[in-house]
Amino acid sequence: MNIFRFGFEAMASGCEVVFASGSKKEAQEIARCAIEEIVRIEHKYSRYRPESIVSRINTAAGADVIECDDETLSLLQYADTLYESSGGLFDITAGVLRKAWDFSRSVVPEQSSLSPLLGLIGWNSVELKGNTVYLPVAGMELDFGGFGKEYAADRAAAVVHGKGVKHGYVNLAGDIRVVGPKPDGSPWIIGIQDPRHKERTIASIPLHSGALATSGDYERFFEVDSNRYCHIIHPRSGYPVTWWRSVTVVAPLAITAGSYSTITMLKEADGLSFLDDSGMGYLAVDQLGKIYHKNT
């Protein structure tokens, strides 16, 4: 068997599907199916696409309920679970803050522009009834960005596995779901980027199965007066988090790894206690560059 790598762009990121197969033709067909699944999820849940279910829910805010299919309802219920387990910090209505934070302009917004947006945040006010969802205030928005890419990695890995693949992984911009170990039974070695030096790694994590995801302050950010402002924004203050440079979590599913790494960033000083309680493996780097890690 040969190992095939298929690189592609999705969700505004560089991605790849890597797996062992008996023939190139077979591998190309399997990769095509995996990529189609990723594109399907992107189109369905992207807030940037007016036809997506998320855009339809947002457009109807304060006016109408929207019927959802089972897949969307399950993701909304997962968002509800994350909201509860994070003490309200993981809130998929907080994406509205991006209207104040423009990372292409490197301008810190005035409190006067943040305050109205903070008033639109509150997952606990969203109404889920039967197969419908309703945002009660005009201007409220849902944003699946906190777990959409990781969910897509899990789904693509399921497609690949469903085609009979036993060795490989899906990598969506560093969020990884493993299908199975290398053909010789050895693990895939995943390098963890140094959050302050793009070309360096600070650790290598072996994975036979499961998933890995990283949240950090180095993906989208700007600096003003020596202060770094990243894209992970606290839903209560309206300002970016500052405690961690990066948090990598190892979990059974990519969607879990990604959600828990983000919650840890949001919990700031209390993040490690949250991860320790979860029982998951992690590697975290604080703002002084100190590394904390725990194996599963």
N, C-alpha and C positions, 0 to 999 in steps of 0.2 A: 504494500500500500504506500502511496505517496501522500505527502501533506501539501494541500493546496491553500493559497491565500488569495482572497478576493477583496480588494480595497474599493471603497465607494464613499460618496458624500451623502449624508443624511442628517437631518436636524441641525443643520449649519455646522456640522462637525465631520472630521475624518473618521471613518469607520472601517472595520474589516471583519470578514468571516473566515475562520481558519479551521480546517478539518482534514482528516485522512479519508481517502477514497480510492477505489480500485481503478478508476479511469477519470481522465480529465473531462470527458463529456458528461459523465454522471455528476461529477463535482460541480460543473458549471450550472447544471439544472437545479441541483440542491441549493446552491448559492443564490440563484435567481429567485427561488421560492422564499428563501430567508429574507432577502432584500425587499421583495414585494410585501412581506408582512410588516417590515419596519416602515416602509413608505405608507402602507395602509394606516398604521397607527399614527404616524405623523400627520397625515391628511385629516384623520378623524378628530384628533385632539389638539391640533395647533391653534393657539389663539390668534395667529396671524392669518388664518384662512377663513374667509367669511362663511364658507359652507360647512365648517367643522361644527360638531355638536357643542363644543365649548363656546364658539362664537355665537351660536344660536341661543344658548343659555344666557350668555352675557347681554346680548341684544335685547332679550326679553325681561331683563332685570326691572323690577318694580311694576311690571305689566302683566306678564303671563307665566303660567307654568309650562315646562317643556317635558315631554315624554322622553324617556331614555330606554335604550336597550339594556340587556342583562350585563354586557361587558362594561358599559358606562356606569351602571348602577353599582357594580362590584368595585369599581375604582373610586366612586364617591363614598362608598362604605369604608373603603380602605383609608381614604382621606379623613373620614370621621374618626376612625381608630387612631390614626396618627395624631390628630388634634387632641384627643383625650390623653394618649400616652405621653405626649410632649408637654402637657399642661397648657395647651392652647398656643404653643409656639409654632408648630407646623400647621399653618393656616393657608389653605389654597385660595383664600380671598385676598391675601396680602400682595399678590402680584400687581395690584393696581398701583402700588408705590413706584413702579417703573415709570409712571407718567411724570414723576418728579426727578427721578434719577436717570439721567442720560449719560451713559458711560462713554459715548463718543464725544461729548463736549467737555468733560472734566470740570463740571461746575457743581459745587455743593449747594443744594437747594435751600431756600429760605424756609423757616418754620411755617410761614404763612402759606406756602404751597404744599407742605406736608400735612398740615392739620386737617384740611377737608378730606384728604385721601385716607387718613387714619380713621376717620369717621365711617368709611365704607368697608372697613375690615371687620370680620366677625363671622367665622364659620358657624358659630352657635346660633346665628339668626337665620341661616339657610334652611329652608323647609324641604325635607325629603319625605314624600308621602307616596306609598305604593311604588309606581314606576315613574314618578314625576319629581322634578326639582324646581325650586322657585327661589330666586334671589329677591328679597323683599324691598330693597331700596334701589331706585334707579341710579346707575353708575357703579354698582357692585359688579365684580368680575370674578370668575373662576380662572385659575391658571394651573395646568397640570405639569408645569415645568419641573416641579420638585420630584416627580417620579416617572414622568412620561418616557424619558429615554431609557431608564432602567427597566421599565415594563416592556418596552420594545425589545430590549436585549433578551429578556426572559422568553418572550413569545418567539423570537427568531430562533433561539436555542431549542425551543420545543419543536419548531418546524424541522430543524436540522436533525434532531433526534428521531422525530417521526419518520424521517426518510431512511432510517437505519444507521445513521452515523453514530459511532460510539467513542470517537476520539476527536476533540476539537473545542473551539470556543467562539463566542461572539464578542467583539470588542467595539463598543460605541463610545468613542472619544474617552477611553480609559475606564468606562463602566463595563465590566466583563462578567459574562455568564459562561461557565465551563460546561460543555456537553459531556466530556469524559477525558481521562488522562491521555498522554501520548500513546501511540500504538505499543510501545515497549513497557507501558505501565508507569512510566515516570511522570512527574507533575509538569505542568506548564509553569515557567518561571516568569512572574509578573513584576516588572520593575516599577518602583514608586518614585515619582518625580520629586526632586528637591523643589519645594515651593518658591525658592528664591533664585534658583539656577536651572533654567529650562533644560539644559543639555545634561544635567547630572541626575543621578538617582541616589536616593538615601537608603534604600532597602530593596531586597528582592523577596517576593513572597511566592512559595510554591503552592500550586492549586491542582489537586486531582479532580475536584468537583466543586460545586457551589458557585459563589460569585464574590466579586470585589468591586467596590465603588469608592470614589474619592470626592470630597467636597473641599474647596479651598478658596483662599482670598486672592489667588493669582490667575484665575481663569478670565474674569472680566473685572477690571478695577481701574482707578486712576489715583494719582497722588496730588495733594494740594498742601502746601506748607509742611511737607514731610509726613503728612498723615495719609494713610492708605484707605481708600473707600472701595469696598468690593461689592459684588452683586448679591451677596447673601444679606438680606435686610431684615432687621428685627421688626416683627409686626406691631410691637407696642411703641417703640421709640421712633420708628420710621427711618432709623439710621443703620448703616452696615455694621455687622458684627466685627469685633476686633481681637478676640481672645486667641483664636487658633489661626495658624497659617494654613494648615491642611489637616483633614481627618480622613483616614482610609479605614473602611470596615469590611470584614469578611463575613459573609452570611450565606445561608442556603440559596437565597434568591437575590438577584440584582436589585429588584425593587425594594427589598428590605435593607440591603447594604446602603443603597443611595439615600433612602429616607432617614436611616439612623445616622449616617454621616452628617447629613444636613441638620438634623435635630441637635447633634452634638455641637456643631458650630453655633447654633442659635442659643444653646444652653450656656455657652461660654464657660465660666469657671466651674459650673456644675456638670459639664459634659462628660467627664470621665466617669463620674459616679453613675450616670445614666447608662453608659456603655458597659461598665462593670456589671450592672444589674441585668443587662440584656443577655450576658453570657457569650457575646460574639467576640471574635478576635478583632484587634484594631491596631493601627499605628497612627499616632497623632503628634503634630508638631505645633508647639505654642509660639507666641510672638517673639520669644527670646531664642527660638531655635532648638529648644529642648525637646527630645523625642520621648514619647511614652508609647509602650506597646504591650500587647497581651496576645498570646496564642490561644486558639480555641482548643 
